[in-house]
């Protein structure tokens, strides 16, 4: 049974959501990805299983482009033609980057080691 589309209900309080629906991240920390609409690239450095940013941030997205909240959201060390920045992107808007080029972001050396095969290795001191 695919639980991604089923709500988990508490046996003690019928109708009350006990846990978020199960979601599966398509990308991992260190993966290089690109935004499917905006074209920028980035390295995943953290993953939220569901939307975990502010309501103000969410409402600032045009309604016709607003992603569903019940999916993984990725924190990226991102780059575009104007420079580097931090991005927060829904899974539905990301694709694996197939350029085989490293990302140019000043925070990468502090979090990651070598780049190979389209991904960065997380530094030992940041692994759990």
Secondary structure by P-SEA (a helix, b strand, c coil): cccccbbbbbcccccccccccbbbbcccccbbbbccccbbbbbbccccccccccaaaaaaccccccccccbbbbbcccccccbbbbbbbccccccccccccccccccccccccccccccccccccccc
